[in-house]
Amino acid sequence: MEHDSISGYHIREAGATAVQELAFTLADGIAYVEAGREAGLDVDAFAPRLSFFFDVHSDFFEEIAKFRAARRMWARIMRERFGARDPRSWVLRTHAQTAGVTLTAQQPLNNVARTALQALAAVLGGCQSLHTNSMDETYALPTEEAATVALRTQQIIAHETGVTSTVDPLGGAYFVEALTDRIEAEAHAYITKIDEMGGMLVAIERGYPMREIADTSYRQQQQLEAGEKTVVGVNAFAQDEPAPIPTLTVDPEVERRQVERVARVRAERDASAVQRVLDTLARTAEDGGNTMPVIVEAVRARVTLGEICDVFRRVYGEYREQAVL
């Protein structure tokens, strides 16, 4: 089994709270483990390969507590719910990325400070891997200078602050411990409700997570527009004049060369071998078999990612988000 990463980043970027992000992501993780067991796998044979991907927003202590609660909850879920015996199965391995949705087009240099504080929260919370967003994300793909500043932000935290020298440096602080307990309890309540529905797949089919996230996102926008929530440079401490920064422009020639390259690969590959492996992939998907070996064979036959996805779309259909009432 290959490595699987269970993402909550998109959940948070869509407007979820920290508690919702934590609950829905761990509920996804539970669904992954249940699927593995239903396929006949021993939990300790694949659980150590699971990892998570969380967002990091600007409420400093809340984000730290979220990561601490996530580690504690996943260990308990694996030990008590799934009976995992290997300590590696209990470990919540997580990547984190600073919150793109918090970055502003207004006064974009402020985004450097936002990203630094978010990254520090992720480190203090115990993430193992980190991505820092660039200051110009609201405009375009990052320039080399912006990407370098984002990288240096990580390096300063890692090598100058000393925060990586201590495991769980805020453990024992009353506020942090109490906040961790509260976030865990609220996330656990969500997971219990999802279990009562029949699991995360059923909850998604019923539109439950999407409704919860949409409601939260709406309330947050109302708070912003009413001035109850402050975003520096947007609804407070604003400037009349824009603060432009250099942005990346991609040469259309790059797109043209890539299109030509794909066309050349398609023209030079063995068309009959491509069709055979695509037919095999479709039959395997229709029969509920393991598609991964066939995907590897397809890639070796120079099948494109788009062609592979077309097969899956034809067999499985495409998800259509339900209207939120």
LOLO-716438 format. One line per field, with one value per residue (C-alpha): residue number from 0; residue in one letter; x, y, z. Coordinates in steps of 0.2 Angstrom, whole numbers, plus 5000, padded with zeros to 4 digits. Layout:
<pts>
pos <- c(NUM,...)
code <- c(a,...)
u <- c(X,...)
v <- c(Y,...)
w <- c(Z,...)
</pts>
This chain:
<pts>
pos <- c(0,1,2,3,4,5,6,7,8,9,10,11,12,13,14,15,16,17,18,19,20,21,22,23,24,25,26,27,28,29,30,31,32,33,34,35,36,37,38,39,40,41,42,43,44,45,46,47,48,49,50,51,52,53,54,55,56,57,58,59,60,61,62,63,64,65,66,67,68,69,70,71,72,73,74,75,76,77,78,79,80,81,82,83,84,85,86,87,88,89,90,91,92,93,94,95,96,97,98,99,100,101,102,103,104,105,106,107,108,109,110,111,112,113,114,115,116,117,118,119,120,121,122,123,124,125,126,127,128,129,130,131,132,133,134,135,136,137,138,139,140,141,142,143,144,145,146,147,148,149,150,151,152,153,154,155,156,157,158,159,160,161,162,163,164,165,166,167,168,169,170,171,172,173,174,175,176,177,178,179,180,181,182,183,184,185,186,187,188,189,190,191,192,193,194,195,196,197,198,199,200,201,202,203,204,205,206,207,208,209,210,211,212,213,214,215,216,217,218,219,220,221,222,223,224,225,226,227,228,229,230,231,232,233,234,235,236,237,238,239,240,241,242,243,244,245,246,247,248,249,250,251,252,253,254,255,256,257,258,259,260,261,262,263,264,265,266,267,268,269,270,271,272,273,274,275,276,277,278,279,280,281,282,283,284,285,286,287,288,289,290,291,292,293,294,295,296,297,298,299,300,301,302,303,304,305,306,307,308,309,310,311,312,313,314,315,316,317,318,319,320,321,322,323,324)
code <- c(m,e,h,d,s,i,s,g,y,h,i,r,e,a,g,a,t,a,v,q,e,l,a,f,t,l,a,d,g,i,a,y,v,e,a,g,r,e,a,g,l,d,v,d,a,f,a,p,r,l,s,f,f,f,d,v,h,s,d,f,f,e,e,i,a,k,f,r,a,a,r,r,m,w,a,r,i,m,r,e,r,f,g,a,r,d,p,r,s,w,v,l,r,t,h,a,q,t,a,g,v,t,l,t,a,q,q,p,l,n,n,v,a,r,t,a,l,q,a,l,a,a,v,l,g,g,c,q,s,l,h,t,n,s,m,d,e,t,y,a,l,p,t,e,e,a,a,t,v,a,l,r,t,q,q,i,i,a,h,e,t,g,v,t,s,t,v,d,p,l,g,g,a,y,f,v,e,a,l,t,d,r,i,e,a,e,a,h,a,y,i,t,k,i,d,e,m,g,g,m,l,v,a,i,e,r,g,y,p,m,r,e,i,a,d,t,s,y,r,q,q,q,q,l,e,a,g,e,k,t,v,v,g,v,n,a,f,a,q,d,e,p,a,p,i,p,t,l,t,v,d,p,e,v,e,r,r,q,v,e,r,v,a,r,v,r,a,e,r,d,a,s,a,v,q,r,v,l,d,t,l,a,r,t,a,e,d,g,g,n,t,m,p,v,i,v,e,a,v,r,a,r,v,t,l,g,e,i,c,d,v,f,r,r,v,y,g,e,y,r,e,q,a,v,l)
u <- c(5000,5006,5006,4989,4987,4970,4967,4957,4965,4951,4938,4945,4948,4930,4925,4925,4930,4945,4934,4925,4941,4948,4931,4928,4946,4947,4930,4938,4953,4941,4932,4949,4954,4936,4939,4956,4949,4934,4946,4954,4969,4976,4975,4994,4998,4993,4989,5007,5007,4992,4996,4985,4986,4979,4976,4984,4974,4978,4970,4987,4982,4967,4978,4991,4977,4969,4985,4987,4969,4971,4986,4977,4961,4969,4980,4964,4954,4967,4970,4952,4941,4952,4963,4979,4994,5009,5013,5017,4998,4994,5005,4996,5009,5004,5008,5002,5000,4997,4980,4979,4961,4968,4979,4974,4976,4976,4993,5001,5017,5006,5004,5022,5018,5002,5011,5025,5013,5003,5019,5024,5008,5009,5027,5021,5007,5018,5017,5030,5030,5026,5022,5022,5012,5019,5014,5008,4996,4980,4987,4996,5008,5023,5037,5054,5057,5040,5043,5061,5053,5041,5055,5066,5051,5052,5070,5070,5058,5068,5085,5084,5069,5074,5056,5060,5071,5057,5043,5026,5033,5016,5010,5005,4999,4982,4975,4982,4977,4959,4957,4964,4951,4937,4942,4943,4926,4918,4926,4922,4903,4904,4912,4898,4885,4893,4894,4876,4872,4882,4899,4907,4902,4884,4886,4893,4879,4867,4877,4879,4898,4894,4879,4889,4904,4892,4883,4900,4907,4891,4892,4911,4907,4893,4905,4918,4906,4899,4916,4914,4930,4945,4956,4970,4971,4953,4940,4953,4969,4965,4975,4967,4981,4984,5001,5006,5020,5028,5018,5023,5017,5018,5024,5010,5025,5026,5008,5011,5027,5018,5003,5015,5024,5008,5003,5020,5019,5002,5008,5023,5016,5009,4990,4984,4993,4985,4968,4971,4976,4962,4950,4958,4957,4938,4934,4944,4935,4918,4922,4927,4945,4962,4965,4983,4992,4983,4986,5005,5004,4995,5008,5021,5011,5012,4994,4990,4983,4968,4964,4965,4953,4941,4940,4936,4923,4914,4914,4910,4902,4906,4902,4889,4887,4870,4861,4863,4845)
v <- c(5000,5017,5033,5041,5059,5064,5083,5095,5110,5113,5111,5125,5136,5134,5143,5129,5133,5125,5112,5108,5106,5094,5084,5082,5078,5064,5058,5056,5047,5035,5031,5027,5015,5007,5004,4996,4984,4980,4976,4963,4972,4972,4990,4990,4985,5001,5014,5020,5025,5037,5056,5072,5089,5103,5122,5135,5151,5166,5163,5158,5148,5140,5133,5126,5118,5111,5102,5096,5089,5081,5071,5066,5061,5051,5041,5037,5033,5021,5012,5011,5011,5001,4991,4996,4989,4996,5013,5020,5017,5029,5044,5058,5062,5079,5092,5110,5124,5142,5149,5156,5162,5174,5183,5200,5209,5225,5229,5213,5215,5212,5194,5190,5194,5183,5169,5170,5169,5155,5145,5147,5141,5125,5122,5125,5113,5099,5098,5088,5096,5114,5125,5144,5154,5168,5186,5188,5173,5184,5191,5176,5162,5167,5177,5170,5184,5180,5162,5165,5176,5162,5149,5161,5163,5144,5144,5158,5149,5133,5140,5156,5155,5139,5133,5117,5111,5107,5094,5102,5118,5125,5109,5112,5130,5131,5141,5130,5114,5120,5126,5109,5100,5111,5109,5090,5089,5099,5089,5073,5078,5081,5064,5056,5064,5058,5040,5041,5045,5030,5037,5051,5044,5044,5062,5068,5061,5070,5086,5088,5094,5106,5114,5116,5124,5135,5141,5145,5154,5165,5170,5174,5185,5194,5197,5205,5216,5222,5225,5212,5204,5214,5211,5223,5233,5228,5234,5242,5252,5253,5264,5275,5270,5253,5245,5235,5222,5214,5199,5183,5183,5166,5167,5160,5151,5139,5133,5131,5120,5109,5107,5102,5090,5081,5080,5073,5059,5054,5053,5042,5030,5013,5018,5000,4997,5013,5007,4990,4997,5010,4996,4986,5001,5003,4985,4985,5001,4994,4977,4986,4980,4988,5001,5006,4992,4996,5015,5011,5001,5015,5028,5016,5015,5034,5037,5055,5059,5067,5051,5041,5053,5052,5033,5036,5050,5038,5024,5033,5049,5066,5073,5087,5098,5098,5115,5122,5126)
w <- c(5000,4996,5007,5009,5014,5021,5018,5028,5020,5007,5021,5031,5015,5011,5027,5041,5059,5067,5076,5059,5050,5064,5065,5047,5043,5056,5051,5033,5041,5050,5034,5026,5040,5039,5020,5023,5036,5025,5011,5023,5029,5046,5053,5058,5041,5033,5047,5049,5031,5034,5036,5037,5029,5039,5037,5049,5052,5062,5079,5086,5101,5093,5079,5092,5102,5086,5082,5100,5100,5083,5089,5105,5096,5082,5095,5105,5089,5083,5099,5106,5090,5079,5091,5083,5093,5083,5091,5074,5070,5084,5078,5068,5055,5048,5035,5037,5026,5030,5026,5008,5012,5026,5014,5007,4991,5001,5009,5003,5013,5028,5022,5027,5045,5044,5036,5049,5064,5056,5053,5071,5077,5066,5073,5091,5088,5082,5063,5055,5038,5033,5018,5020,5007,4998,5000,4982,4982,4980,4964,4955,4956,4967,4960,4965,4977,4986,4986,4994,5008,5012,5013,5023,5035,5039,5040,5053,5063,5062,5065,5074,5087,5096,5096,5088,5102,5113,5111,5114,5122,5127,5136,5154,5151,5158,5144,5130,5139,5142,5124,5118,5129,5122,5104,5106,5115,5101,5087,5096,5096,5077,5074,5085,5075,5059,5066,5070,5052,5046,5043,5033,5016,5021,5029,5013,5002,5014,5012,5030,5031,5016,5025,5041,5032,5021,5037,5046,5030,5029,5047,5046,5031,5040,5055,5043,5035,5051,5058,5072,5064,5060,5045,5045,5029,5023,5036,5048,5046,5027,5015,5001,4989,4983,4987,4972,4971,4957,4951,4940,4922,4913,4895,4884,4875,4890,4887,4868,4871,4884,4872,4858,4870,4874,4856,4852,4865,4859,4841,4846,4858,4855,4852,4853,4870,4876,4872,4879,4896,4896,4893,4907,4919,4915,4918,4934,4940,4935,4945,4960,4959,4963,4950,4956,4947,4931,4933,4934,4918,4910,4915,4908,4891,4891,4895,4900,4917,4908,4899,4915,4924,4909,4912,4931,4926,4914,4927,4943,4937,4944,4961,4960,4976,4983,4985,5002,5009)
</pts>
